[in-house]
Amino acid sequence: MALLNNFFVAFSMIALFLSSIHMTLAARQLLQLPTIPNLPNVNLPPLPTMPTLPNAVTLPPLPSTQMPTLPTIPTTIPQLSLPPLAGASLPIIPTTIPSIPTIPSLSPPPSTTSP
């Protein structure tokens, strides 16, 4: 959705730039210019001929050397074990929420005037 919004904003900005009066006048002026004359044809020299390749010659056979053998890959993976955590215990998480202590409220002093 954001990509669509960005595209819409960019398209609107381009439309605003192209619709300005200065751009319109510049385009009209370019259309009213006389046509550009054709460039003269230049006679290029001919391309050099391709050299001929020699006939295919048979290559001598490659030497037959014995390739060394590759080492074998083990098929079983050794089991890794971690040492026990000695002396480190997990913290105890309380299961009940402690009650919040209440602050006693003070009553306002008695009024001196009677209604």
Biopython code that builds the backbone (N, CA, C, O; Angstrom):
import numpy as np
from Bio.PDB.StructureBuilder import StructureBuilder

atoms = [
    (1, "MET", "N", (0.821, -1.183, 0.000)),
    (1, "MET", "CA", (0.000, 0.000, 0.000)),
    (1, "MET", "C", (0.866, 1.249, 0.000)),
    (1, "MET", "O", (0.554, 2.232, -0.672)),
    (2, "ALA", "N", (1.969, 1.202, 0.768)),
    (2, "ALA", "CA", (2.853, 2.367, 0.830)),
    (2, "ALA", "C", (3.511, 2.602, -0.525)),
    (2, "ALA", "O", (3.724, 3.746, -0.927)),
    (3, "LEU", "N", (3.831, 1.521, -1.226)),
    (3, "LEU", "CA", (4.440, 1.666, -2.547)),
    (3, "LEU", "C", (3.461, 2.327, -3.513)),
    (3, "LEU", "O", (3.862, 3.155, -4.331)),
    (4, "LEU", "N", (2.196, 1.971, -3.424)),
    (4, "LEU", "CA", (1.180, 2.583, -4.281)),
    (4, "LEU", "C", (1.031, 4.068, -3.964)),
    (4, "LEU", "O", (0.881, 4.889, -4.869)),
    (5, "ASN", "N", (1.071, 4.410, -2.679)),
    (5, "ASN", "CA", (0.980, 5.822, -2.296)),
    (5, "ASN", "C", (2.174, 6.606, -2.798)),
    (5, "ASN", "O", (2.027, 7.725, -3.289)),
    (6, "ASN", "N", (3.378, 6.015, -2.675)),
    (6, "ASN", "CA", (4.584, 6.690, -3.155)),
    (6, "ASN", "C", (4.523, 6.876, -4.668)),
    (6, "ASN", "O", (4.912, 7.925, -5.182)),
    (7, "PHE", "N", (4.037, 5.863, -5.381)),
    (7, "PHE", "CA", (3.920, 5.965, -6.828)),
    (7, "PHE", "C", (2.937, 7.072, -7.208)),
    (7, "PHE", "O", (3.188, 7.843, -8.134)),
    (8, "PHE", "N", (1.822, 7.142, -6.489)),
    (8, "PHE", "CA", (0.823, 8.165, -6.778)),
    (8, "PHE", "C", (1.381, 9.559, -6.538)),
    (8, "PHE", "O", (1.134, 10.470, -7.329)),
    (9, "VAL", "N", (2.129, 9.737, -5.454)),
    (9, "VAL", "CA", (2.721, 11.046, -5.152)),
    (9, "VAL", "C", (3.750, 11.412, -6.224)),
    (9, "VAL", "O", (3.782, 12.553, -6.684)),
    (10, "ALA", "N", (4.587, 10.456, -6.624)),
    (10, "ALA", "CA", (5.591, 10.732, -7.641)),
    (10, "ALA", "C", (4.923, 11.055, -8.977)),
    (10, "ALA", "O", (5.358, 11.970, -9.676)),
    (11, "PHE", "N", (3.885, 10.326, -9.337)),
    (11, "PHE", "CA", (3.183, 10.581, -10.587)),
    (11, "PHE", "C", (2.523, 11.959, -10.566)),
    (11, "PHE", "O", (2.526, 12.670, -11.571)),
    (12, "SER", "N", (1.958, 12.332, -9.415)),
    (12, "SER", "CA", (1.325, 13.649, -9.303)),
    (12, "SER", "C", (2.359, 14.763, -9.422)),
    (12, "SER", "O", (2.098, 15.784, -10.057)),
    (13, "MET", "N", (3.529, 14.575, -8.817)),
    (13, "MET", "CA", (4.574, 15.595, -8.904)),
    (13, "MET", "C", (5.053, 15.758, -10.345)),
    (13, "MET", "O", (5.266, 16.881, -10.801)),
    (14, "ILE", "N", (5.221, 14.662, -11.056)),
    (14, "ILE", "CA", (5.650, 14.738, -12.455)),
    (14, "ILE", "C", (4.582, 15.428, -13.291)),
    (14, "ILE", "O", (4.903, 16.238, -14.161)),
    (15, "ALA", "N", (3.326, 15.119, -13.038)),
    (15, "ALA", "CA", (2.240, 15.758, -13.780)),
    (15, "ALA", "C", (2.211, 17.262, -13.508)),
    (15, "ALA", "O", (1.955, 18.049, -14.420)),
    (16, "LEU", "N", (2.470, 17.664, -12.272)),
    (16, "LEU", "CA", (2.505, 19.092, -11.959)),
    (16, "LEU", "C", (3.673, 19.788, -12.655)),
    (16, "LEU", "O", (3.517, 20.895, -13.171)),
    (17, "PHE", "N", (4.833, 19.148, -12.671)),
    (17, "PHE", "CA", (5.997, 19.743, -13.321)),
    (17, "PHE", "C", (5.768, 19.890, -14.819)),
    (17, "PHE", "O", (6.139, 20.905, -15.410)),
    (18, "LEU", "N", (5.160, 18.883, -15.432)),
    (18, "LEU", "CA", (4.964, 18.921, -16.877)),
    (18, "LEU", "C", (3.818, 19.843, -17.282)),
    (18, "LEU", "O", (3.742, 20.265, -18.435)),
    (19, "SER", "N", (2.931, 20.156, -16.351)),
    (19, "SER", "CA", (1.795, 20.989, -16.717)),
    (19, "SER", "C", (2.036, 22.466, -16.436)),
    (19, "SER", "O", (1.133, 23.285, -16.606)),
    (20, "SER", "N", (3.224, 22.806, -16.014)),
    (20, "SER", "CA", (3.487, 24.217, -15.733)),
    (20, "SER", "C", (3.513, 25.012, -17.045)),
    (20, "SER", "O", (3.788, 24.448, -18.105)),
    (21, "ILE", "N", (3.232, 26.297, -16.977)),
    (21, "ILE", "CA", (3.125, 27.142, -18.166)),
    (21, "ILE", "C", (4.473, 27.284, -18.853)),
    (21, "ILE", "O", (4.539, 27.387, -20.078)),
    (22, "HIS", "N", (5.549, 27.291, -18.072)),
    (22, "HIS", "CA", (6.869, 27.428, -18.682)),
    (22, "HIS", "C", (7.217, 26.203, -19.521)),
    (22, "HIS", "O", (7.805, 26.324, -20.596)),
    (23, "MET", "N", (6.851, 25.027, -19.026)),
    (23, "MET", "CA", (7.140, 23.809, -19.780)),
    (23, "MET", "C", (6.313, 23.792, -21.067)),
    (23, "MET", "O", (6.798, 23.342, -22.105)),
    (24, "THR", "N", (5.094, 24.267, -21.010)),
    (24, "THR", "CA", (4.241, 24.302, -22.194)),
    (24, "THR", "C", (4.808, 25.257, -23.242)),
    (24, "THR", "O", (4.835, 24.940, -24.431)),
    (25, "LEU", "N", (5.256, 26.418, -22.796)),
    (25, "LEU", "CA", (5.830, 27.378, -23.745)),
    (25, "LEU", "C", (7.127, 26.859, -24.350)),
    (25, "LEU", "O", (7.392, 27.089, -25.530)),
    (26, "ALA", "N", (7.932, 26.169, -23.566)),
    (26, "ALA", "CA", (9.181, 25.620, -24.082)),
    (26, "ALA", "C", (8.901, 24.534, -25.115)),
    (26, "ALA", "O", (9.592, 24.453, -26.131)),
    (27, "ALA", "N", (7.906, 23.708, -24.868)),
    (27, "ALA", "CA", (7.573, 22.655, -25.823)),
    (27, "ALA", "C", (7.048, 23.261, -27.119)),
    (27, "ALA", "O", (7.386, 22.782, -28.201)),
    (28, "ARG", "N", (6.230, 24.301, -27.030)),
    (28, "ARG", "CA", (5.701, 24.952, -28.228)),
    (28, "ARG", "C", (6.834, 25.578, -29.045)),
    (28, "ARG", "O", (6.826, 25.522, -30.275)),
    (29, "GLN", "N", (7.801, 26.170, -28.353)),
    (29, "GLN", "CA", (8.925, 26.786, -29.056)),
    (29, "GLN", "C", (9.762, 25.722, -29.765)),
    (29, "GLN", "O", (10.229, 25.945, -30.882)),
    (30, "LEU", "N", (9.952, 24.578, -29.128)),
    (30, "LEU", "CA", (10.712, 23.516, -29.781)),
    (30, "LEU", "C", (9.983, 22.979, -31.001)),
    (30, "LEU", "O", (10.614, 22.618, -31.995)),
    (31, "LEU", "N", (8.652, 22.922, -30.931)),
    (31, "LEU", "CA", (7.896, 22.430, -32.076)),
    (31, "LEU", "C", (7.915, 23.414, -33.245)),
    (31, "LEU", "O", (7.755, 23.004, -34.394)),
    (32, "GLN", "N", (8.105, 24.683, -32.975)),
    (32, "GLN", "CA", (8.101, 25.674, -34.042)),
    (32, "GLN", "C", (9.477, 25.895, -34.672)),
    (32, "GLN", "O", (9.595, 26.650, -35.637)),
    (33, "LEU", "N", (10.510, 25.252, -34.144)),
    (33, "LEU", "CA", (11.845, 25.394, -34.731)),
    (33, "LEU", "C", (11.882, 24.697, -36.082)),
    (33, "LEU", "O", (11.147, 23.733, -36.298)),
    (34, "PRO", "N", (12.734, 25.172, -37.005)),
    (34, "PRO", "CA", (12.841, 24.469, -38.286)),
    (34, "PRO", "C", (13.487, 23.109, -38.068)),
    (34, "PRO", "O", (14.165, 22.875, -37.067)),
    (35, "THR", "N", (13.261, 22.225, -39.018)),
    (35, "THR", "CA", (13.792, 20.870, -38.883)),
    (35, "THR", "C", (15.315, 20.893, -39.011)),
    (35, "THR", "O", (15.880, 21.759, -39.679)),
    (36, "ILE", "N", (15.943, 19.965, -38.387)),
    (36, "ILE", "CA", (17.405, 19.871, -38.407)),
    (36, "ILE", "C", (17.820, 19.283, -39.760)),
    (36, "ILE", "O", (17.245, 18.286, -40.197)),
    (37, "PRO", "N", (18.820, 19.894, -40.433)),
    (37, "PRO", "CA", (19.244, 19.333, -41.723)),
    (37, "PRO", "C", (19.912, 17.979, -41.518)),
    (37, "PRO", "O", (20.490, 17.695, -40.470)),
    (38, "ASN", "N", (19.812, 17.162, -42.551)),
    (38, "ASN", "CA", (20.408, 15.828, -42.483)),
    (38, "ASN", "C", (21.925, 15.936, -42.504)),
    (38, "ASN", "O", (22.480, 16.808, -43.173)),
    (39, "LEU", "N", (22.577, 15.077, -41.794)),
    (39, "LEU", "CA", (24.030, 15.049, -41.772)),
    (39, "LEU", "C", (24.531, 14.445, -43.084)),
    (39, "LEU", "O", (23.900, 13.537, -43.626)),
    (40, "PRO", "N", (25.665, 14.942, -43.599)),
    (40, "PRO", "CA", (26.188, 14.359, -44.832)),
    (40, "PRO", "C", (26.691, 12.940, -44.580)),
    (40, "PRO", "O", (27.159, 12.609, -43.491)),
    (41, "ASN", "N", (26.583, 12.122, -45.608)),
    (41, "ASN", "CA", (27.063, 10.751, -45.500)),
    (41, "ASN", "C", (28.578, 10.735, -45.606)),
    (41, "ASN", "O", (29.151, 11.357, -46.501)),
    (42, "VAL", "N", (29.208, 10.043, -44.717)),
    (42, "VAL", "CA", (30.657, 9.940, -44.709)),
    (42, "VAL", "C", (31.018, 8.575, -45.265)),
    (42, "VAL", "O", (30.475, 7.555, -44.839)),
    (43, "ASN", "N", (31.939, 8.562, -46.223)),
    (43, "ASN", "CA", (32.379, 7.285, -46.783)),
    (43, "ASN", "C", (33.433, 6.688, -45.859)),
    (43, "ASN", "O", (34.535, 7.218, -45.716)),
    (44, "LEU", "N", (33.076, 5.600, -45.253)),
    (44, "LEU", "CA", (33.989, 4.929, -44.346)),
    (44, "LEU", "C", (34.873, 3.977, -45.128)),
    (44, "LEU", "O", (34.435, 3.409, -46.128)),
    (45, "PRO", "N", (36.115, 3.793, -44.689)),
    (45, "PRO", "CA", (36.969, 2.821, -45.381)),
    (45, "PRO", "C", (36.436, 1.416, -45.157)),
    (45, "PRO", "O", (35.755, 1.164, -44.163)),
    (46, "PRO", "N", (36.730, 0.512, -46.055)),
    (46, "PRO", "CA", (36.222, -0.858, -45.873)),
    (46, "PRO", "C", (36.876, -1.526, -44.664)),
    (46, "PRO", "O", (38.014, -1.230, -44.300)),
    (47, "LEU", "N", (36.139, -2.407, -44.074)),
    (47, "LEU", "CA", (36.653, -3.141, -42.921)),
    (47, "LEU", "C", (37.739, -4.113, -43.367)),
    (47, "LEU", "O", (37.670, -4.648, -44.474)),
    (48, "PRO", "N", (38.749, -4.351, -42.515)),
    (48, "PRO", "CA", (39.783, -5.311, -42.901)),
    (48, "PRO", "C", (39.195, -6.717, -42.980)),
    (48, "PRO", "O", (38.199, -7.027, -42.326)),
    (49, "THR", "N", (39.812, -7.536, -43.770)),
    (49, "THR", "CA", (39.321, -8.909, -43.924)),
    (49, "THR", "C", (39.689, -9.727, -42.703)),
    (49, "THR", "O", (40.682, -9.460, -42.026)),
    (50, "MET", "N", (38.882, -10.708, -42.443)),
    (50, "MET", "CA", (39.138, -11.579, -41.301)),
    (50, "MET", "C", (40.294, -12.516, -41.629)),
    (50, "MET", "O", (40.342, -13.089, -42.717)),
    (51, "PRO", "N", (41.227, -12.671, -40.689)),
    (51, "PRO", "CA", (42.325, -13.602, -40.961)),
    (51, "PRO", "C", (41.795, -15.035, -40.965)),
    (51, "PRO", "O", (40.826, -15.353, -40.276)),
    (52, "THR", "N", (42.417, -15.855, -41.716)),
    (52, "THR", "CA", (42.001, -17.262, -41.776)),
    (52, "THR", "C", (42.623, -18.017, -40.615)),
    (52, "THR", "O", (43.783, -17.811, -40.258)),
    (53, "LEU", "N", (41.836, -18.875, -40.050)),
    (53, "LEU", "CA", (42.308, -19.664, -38.925)),
    (53, "LEU", "C", (43.021, -20.906, -39.448)),
    (53, "LEU", "O", (42.650, -21.440, -40.493)),
    (54, "PRO", "N", (44.042, -21.368, -38.728)),
    (54, "PRO", "CA", (44.719, -22.590, -39.183)),
    (54, "PRO", "C", (43.781, -23.786, -39.073)),
    (54, "PRO", "O", (42.816, -23.776, -38.310)),
    (55, "ASN", "N", (44.086, -24.801, -39.845)),
    (55, "ASN", "CA", (43.276, -26.026, -39.800)),
    (55, "ASN", "C", (43.395, -26.668, -38.419)),
    (55, "ASN", "O", (44.406, -26.525, -37.731)),
    (56, "ALA", "N", (42.347, -27.371, -38.039)),
    (56, "ALA", "CA", (42.334, -28.019, -36.730)),
    (56, "ALA", "C", (43.428, -29.075, -36.684)),
    (56, "ALA", "O", (43.504, -29.956, -37.540)),
    (57, "VAL", "N", (44.266, -28.965, -35.671)),
    (57, "VAL", "CA", (45.357, -29.914, -35.486)),
    (57, "VAL", "C", (44.974, -30.806, -34.323)),
    (57, "VAL", "O", (44.428, -30.335, -33.325)),
    (58, "THR", "N", (45.253, -32.068, -34.446)),
    (58, "THR", "CA", (44.916, -32.976, -33.351)),
    (58, "THR", "C", (45.867, -32.733, -32.198)),
    (58, "THR", "O", (47.076, -32.607, -32.387)),
    (59, "LEU", "N", (45.323, -32.672, -31.040)),
    (59, "LEU", "CA", (46.109, -32.442, -29.843)),
    (59, "LEU", "C", (46.616, -33.765, -29.301)),
    (59, "LEU", "O", (45.964, -34.797, -29.460)),
    (60, "PRO", "N", (47.780, -33.738, -28.662)),
    (60, "PRO", "CA", (48.259, -34.984, -28.058)),
    (60, "PRO", "C", (47.361, -35.364, -26.892)),
    (60, "PRO", "O", (46.743, -34.493, -26.280)),
    (61, "PRO", "N", (47.279, -36.647, -26.578)),
    (61, "PRO", "CA", (46.401, -37.055, -25.471)),
    (61, "PRO", "C", (46.961, -36.549, -24.142)),
    (61, "PRO", "O", (48.168, -36.380, -23.969)),
    (62, "LEU", "N", (46.052, -36.320, -23.229)),
    (62, "LEU", "CA", (46.441, -35.882, -21.902)),
    (62, "LEU", "C", (47.157, -37.006, -21.163)),
    (62, "LEU", "O", (46.852, -38.180, -21.371)),
    (63, "PRO", "N", (48.108, -36.650, -20.302)),
    (63, "PRO", "CA", (48.807, -37.721, -19.571)),
    (63, "PRO", "C", (47.842, -38.425, -18.617)),
    (63, "PRO", "O", (46.975, -37.803, -18.003)),
    (64, "SER", "N", (48.016, -39.710, -18.517)),
    (64, "SER", "CA", (47.126, -40.488, -17.640)),
    (64, "SER", "C", (47.844, -40.692, -16.310)),
    (64, "SER", "O", (48.668, -41.593, -16.152)),
    (65, "THR", "N", (47.508, -39.838, -15.378)),
    (65, "THR", "CA", (48.090, -39.971, -14.045)),
    (65, "THR", "C", (47.007, -40.430, -13.099)),
    (65, "THR", "O", (45.828, -40.127, -13.283)),
    (66, "GLN", "N", (47.415, -41.152, -12.101)),
    (66, "GLN", "CA", (46.471, -41.667, -11.123)),
    (66, "GLN", "C", (46.134, -40.553, -10.146)),
    (66, "GLN", "O", (47.031, -39.961, -9.546)),
    (67, "MET", "N", (44.847, -40.262, -9.981)),
    (67, "MET", "CA", (44.407, -39.233, -9.056)),
    (67, "MET", "C", (44.436, -39.798, -7.639)),
    (67, "MET", "O", (44.084, -40.959, -7.428)),
    (68, "PRO", "N", (44.856, -38.979, -6.657)),
    (68, "PRO", "CA", (44.849, -39.483, -5.279)),
    (68, "PRO", "C", (43.415, -39.670, -4.801)),
    (68, "PRO", "O", (42.497, -38.982, -5.248)),
    (69, "THR", "N", (43.248, -40.607, -3.891)),
    (69, "THR", "CA", (41.905, -40.868, -3.370)),
    (69, "THR", "C", (41.539, -39.816, -2.332)),
    (69, "THR", "O", (42.393, -39.324, -1.595)),
    (70, "LEU", "N", (40.278, -39.489, -2.291)),
    (70, "LEU", "CA", (39.785, -38.513, -1.327)),
    (70, "LEU", "C", (39.502, -39.194, 0.005)),
    (70, "LEU", "O", (39.132, -40.367, 0.026)),
    (71, "PRO", "N", (39.669, -38.481, 1.119)),
    (71, "PRO", "CA", (39.364, -39.109, 2.415)),
    (71, "PRO", "C", (37.861, -39.363, 2.532)),
    (71, "PRO", "O", (37.044, -38.672, 1.925)),
    (72, "THR", "N", (37.530, -40.361, 3.321)),
    (72, "THR", "CA", (36.114, -40.707, 3.484)),
    (72, "THR", "C", (35.473, -39.781, 4.502)),
    (72, "THR", "O", (36.124, -39.311, 5.435)),
    (73, "ILE", "N", (34.201, -39.529, 4.310)),
    (73, "ILE", "CA", (33.438, -38.668, 5.210)),
    (73, "ILE", "C", (32.763, -39.548, 6.240)),
    (73, "ILE", "O", (32.119, -40.534, 5.880)),
    (74, "PRO", "N", (32.899, -39.206, 7.548)),
    (74, "PRO", "CA", (32.242, -40.059, 8.555)),
    (74, "PRO", "C", (30.724, -39.980, 8.402)),
    (74, "PRO", "O", (30.167, -38.930, 8.084)),
    (75, "THR", "N", (30.085, -41.098, 8.632)),
    (75, "THR", "CA", (28.631, -41.151, 8.464)),
    (75, "THR", "C", (27.893, -40.873, 9.765)),
    (75, "THR", "O", (26.702, -40.562, 9.728)),
    (76, "THR", "N", (28.558, -40.974, 10.918)),
    (76, "THR", "CA", (27.900, -40.695, 12.182)),
    (76, "THR", "C", (28.418, -39.375, 12.735)),
    (76, "THR", "O", (29.582, -39.016, 12.555)),
    (77, "ILE", "N", (27.529, -38.669, 13.407)),
    (77, "ILE", "CA", (27.890, -37.389, 14.020)),
    (77, "ILE", "C", (28.083, -37.638, 15.513)),
    (77, "ILE", "O", (27.218, -38.232, 16.156)),
    (78, "PRO", "N", (29.215, -37.188, 16.073)),
    (78, "PRO", "CA", (29.408, -37.427, 17.517)),
    (78, "PRO", "C", (28.410, -36.615, 18.330)),
    (78, "PRO", "O", (28.056, -35.491, 17.973)),
    (79, "GLN", "N", (27.967, -37.209, 19.428)),
    (79, "GLN", "CA", (27.012, -36.550, 20.311)),
    (79, "GLN", "C", (27.752, -35.610, 21.255)),
    (79, "GLN", "O", (28.699, -36.018, 21.927)),
    (80, "LEU", "N", (27.326, -34.372, 21.304)),
    (80, "LEU", "CA", (27.933, -33.404, 22.193)),
    (80, "LEU", "C", (27.065, -33.267, 23.432)),
    (80, "LEU", "O", (25.837, -33.286, 23.355)),
    (81, "SER", "N", (27.724, -33.130, 24.577)),
    (81, "SER", "CA", (26.964, -32.930, 25.811)),
    (81, "SER", "C", (27.558, -31.744, 26.546)),
    (81, "SER", "O", (28.771, -31.537, 26.544)),
    (82, "LEU", "N", (26.686, -30.969, 27.176)),
    (82, "LEU", "CA", (27.117, -29.818, 27.946)),
    (82, "LEU", "C", (27.288, -30.218, 29.397)),
    (82, "LEU", "O", (26.557, -31.075, 29.895)),
    (83, "PRO", "N", (28.250, -29.607, 30.087)),
    (83, "PRO", "CA", (28.409, -29.946, 31.505)),
    (83, "PRO", "C", (27.237, -29.386, 32.300)),
    (83, "PRO", "O", (26.636, -28.393, 31.893)),
    (84, "PRO", "N", (26.903, -30.011, 33.432)),
    (84, "PRO", "CA", (25.790, -29.506, 34.244)),
    (84, "PRO", "C", (26.155, -28.165, 34.863)),
    (84, "PRO", "O", (27.326, -27.882, 35.118)),
    (85, "LEU", "N", (25.146, -27.351, 35.100)),
    (85, "LEU", "CA", (25.354, -26.060, 35.722)),
    (85, "LEU", "C", (25.436, -26.256, 37.236)),
    (85, "LEU", "O", (24.413, -26.400, 37.905)),
    (86, "ALA", "N", (26.647, -26.261, 37.763)),
    (86, "ALA", "CA", (26.838, -26.516, 39.192)),
    (86, "ALA", "C", (26.652, -25.220, 39.969)),
    (86, "ALA", "O", (27.277, -24.208, 39.651)),
    (87, "GLY", "N", (25.808, -25.248, 40.973)),
    (87, "GLY", "CA", (25.626, -24.118, 41.861)),
    (87, "GLY", "C", (24.744, -23.018, 41.294)),
    (87, "GLY", "O", (24.437, -22.067, 42.012)),
    (88, "ALA", "N", (24.337, -23.101, 40.086)),
    (88, "ALA", "CA", (23.489, -22.068, 39.499)),
    (88, "ALA", "C", (22.078, -22.618, 39.401)),
    (88, "ALA", "O", (21.812, -23.569, 38.665)),
    (89, "SER", "N", (21.193, -22.010, 40.147)),
    (89, "SER", "CA", (19.796, -22.445, 40.089)),
    (89, "SER", "C", (18.958, -21.326, 39.496)),
    (89, "SER", "O", (19.321, -20.153, 39.577)),
    (90, "LEU", "N", (17.870, -21.688, 38.919)),
    (90, "LEU", "CA", (16.971, -20.706, 38.331)),
    (90, "LEU", "C", (16.236, -19.961, 39.428)),
    (90, "LEU", "O", (15.935, -20.552, 40.465)),
    (91, "PRO", "N", (15.932, -18.672, 39.234)),
    (91, "PRO", "CA", (15.207, -17.933, 40.272)),
    (91, "PRO", "C", (13.776, -18.453, 40.403)),
    (91, "PRO", "O", (13.182, -18.948, 39.445)),
    (92, "ILE", "N", (13.256, -18.328, 41.593)),
    (92, "ILE", "CA", (11.894, -18.787, 41.871)),
    (92, "ILE", "C", (10.932, -17.660, 41.507)),
    (92, "ILE", "O", (11.083, -16.533, 41.977)),
    (93, "ILE", "N", (9.959, -17.963, 40.683)),
    (93, "ILE", "CA", (8.972, -16.975, 40.259)),
    (93, "ILE", "C", (7.748, -17.141, 41.142)),
    (93, "ILE", "O", (7.183, -18.232, 41.218)),
    (94, "PRO", "N", (7.322, -16.052, 41.825)),
    (94, "PRO", "CA", (6.143, -16.193, 42.705)),
    (94, "PRO", "C", (4.886, -16.425, 41.871)),
    (94, "PRO", "O", (4.736, -15.899, 40.769)),
    (95, "THR", "N", (4.009, -17.216, 42.425)),
    (95, "THR", "CA", (2.765, -17.523, 41.726)),
    (95, "THR", "C", (1.613, -16.651, 42.199)),
    (95, "THR", "O", (0.607, -16.545, 41.498)),
    (96, "THR", "N", (1.727, -16.023, 43.367)),
    (96, "THR", "CA", (0.670, -15.143, 43.855)),
    (96, "THR", "C", (1.159, -13.707, 43.832)),
    (96, "THR", "O", (2.345, -13.440, 44.028)),
    (97, "ILE", "N", (0.246, -12.794, 43.592)),
    (97, "ILE", "CA", (0.587, -11.375, 43.553)),
    (97, "ILE", "C", (0.446, -10.836, 44.967)),
    (97, "ILE", "O", (-0.607, -11.005, 45.581)),
    (98, "PRO", "N", (1.490, -10.184, 45.507)),
    (98, "PRO", "CA", (1.356, -9.653, 46.876)),
    (98, "PRO", "C", (0.374, -8.495, 46.900)),
    (98, "PRO", "O", (0.200, -7.776, 45.916)),
    (99, "SER", "N", (-0.253, -8.338, 48.035)),
    (99, "SER", "CA", (-1.240, -7.260, 48.150)),
    (99, "SER", "C", (-0.526, -5.932, 48.338)),
    (99, "SER", "O", (0.536, -5.873, 48.957)),
    (100, "ILE", "N", (-1.109, -4.871, 47.807)),
    (100, "ILE", "CA", (-0.534, -3.539, 47.915)),
    (100, "ILE", "C", (-0.998, -2.936, 49.225)),
    (100, "ILE", "O", (-2.196, -2.918, 49.507)),
    (101, "PRO", "N", (-0.065, -2.438, 50.035)),
    (101, "PRO", "CA", (-0.511, -1.869, 51.314)),
    (101, "PRO", "C", (-1.320, -0.596, 51.081)),
    (101, "PRO", "O", (-1.048, 0.185, 50.169)),
    (102, "THR", "N", (-2.320, -0.420, 51.935)),
    (102, "THR", "CA", (-3.178, 0.756, 51.787)),
    (102, "THR", "C", (-2.712, 1.852, 52.736)),
    (102, "THR", "O", (-2.193, 1.569, 53.816)),
    (103, "ILE", "N", (-2.897, 3.096, 52.330)),
    (103, "ILE", "CA", (-2.537, 4.244, 53.151)),
    (103, "ILE", "C", (-3.820, 4.727, 53.813)),
    (103, "ILE", "O", (-4.806, 4.995, 53.127)),
    (104, "PRO", "N", (-3.819, 4.841, 55.154)),
    (104, "PRO", "CA", (-5.061, 5.296, 55.815)),
    (104, "PRO", "C", (-5.349, 6.740, 55.430)),
    (104, "PRO", "O", (-4.448, 7.579, 55.404)),
    (105, "SER", "N", (-6.586, 7.013, 55.137)),
    (105, "SER", "CA", (-6.956, 8.377, 54.753)),
    (105, "SER", "C", (-7.360, 9.155, 55.993)),
    (105, "SER", "O", (-7.959, 8.612, 56.922)),
    (106, "LEU", "N", (-7.027, 10.410, 55.990)),
    (106, "LEU", "CA", (-7.389, 11.267, 57.130)),
    (106, "LEU", "C", (-8.696, 11.978, 56.819)),
    (106, "LEU", "O", (-8.931, 12.421, 55.695)),
    (107, "SER", "N", (-9.525, 12.075, 57.821)),
    (107, "SER", "CA", (-10.803, 12.761, 57.624)),
    (107, "SER", "C", (-10.554, 14.282, 57.725)),
    (107, "SER", "O", (-9.660, 14.702, 58.460)),
    (108, "PRO", "N", (-11.309, 15.088, 57.019)),
    (108, "PRO", "CA", (-11.090, 16.540, 57.126)),
    (108, "PRO", "C", (-11.489, 17.070, 58.496)),
    (108, "PRO", "O", (-12.320, 16.453, 59.162)),
    (109, "PRO", "N", (-10.937, 18.170, 58.931)),
    (109, "PRO", "CA", (-11.299, 18.694, 60.234)),
    (109, "PRO", "C", (-12.751, 19.208, 60.240)),
    (109, "PRO", "O", (-13.276, 19.587, 59.193)),
    (110, "PRO", "N", (-13.375, 19.220, 61.380)),
    (110, "PRO", "CA", (-14.779, 19.711, 61.426)),
    (110, "PRO", "C", (-14.836, 21.193, 61.088)),
    (110, "PRO", "O", (-13.927, 21.957, 61.411)),
    (111, "SER", "N", (-15.907, 21.577, 60.440)),
    (111, "SER", "CA", (-16.053, 23.007, 60.043)),
    (111, "SER", "C", (-16.497, 23.836, 61.234)),
    (111, "SER", "O", (-17.184, 23.353, 62.135)),
    (112, "THR", "N", (-16.095, 25.072, 61.216)),
    (112, "THR", "CA", (-16.436, 25.939, 62.341)),
    (112, "THR", "C", (-17.786, 26.640, 62.149)),
    (112, "THR", "O", (-18.396, 27.097, 63.116)),
    (113, "THR", "N", (-18.239, 26.721, 60.919)),
    (113, "THR", "CA", (-19.539, 27.366, 60.668)),
    (113, "THR", "C", (-20.585, 26.298, 60.474)),
    (113, "THR", "O", (-20.298, 25.223, 59.948)),
    (114, "SER", "N", (-21.792, 26.589, 60.895)),
    (114, "SER", "CA", (-22.876, 25.648, 60.716)),
    (114, "SER", "C", (-23.747, 26.089, 59.535)),
    (114, "SER", "O", (-23.956, 27.287, 59.345)),
    (115, "PRO", "N", (-24.215, 25.224, 58.808)),
    (115, "PRO", "CA", (-25.051, 25.606, 57.655)),
    (115, "PRO", "C", (-26.453, 25.973, 57.999)),
    (115, "PRO", "O", (-27.239, 26.309, 57.112)),
]
sb = StructureBuilder()
sb.init_structure("model")
sb.init_model(0)
sb.init_chain("A")
sb.init_seg("    ")
for serial, (resi, resn, name, xyz) in enumerate(atoms, 1):
    if name == "N":
        sb.init_residue(resn, " ", resi, " ")
    sb.init_atom(name, np.array(xyz, "f"), 0.0, 1.0, " ", f" {name:<3s}", serial, name[0])
structure = sb.get_structure()
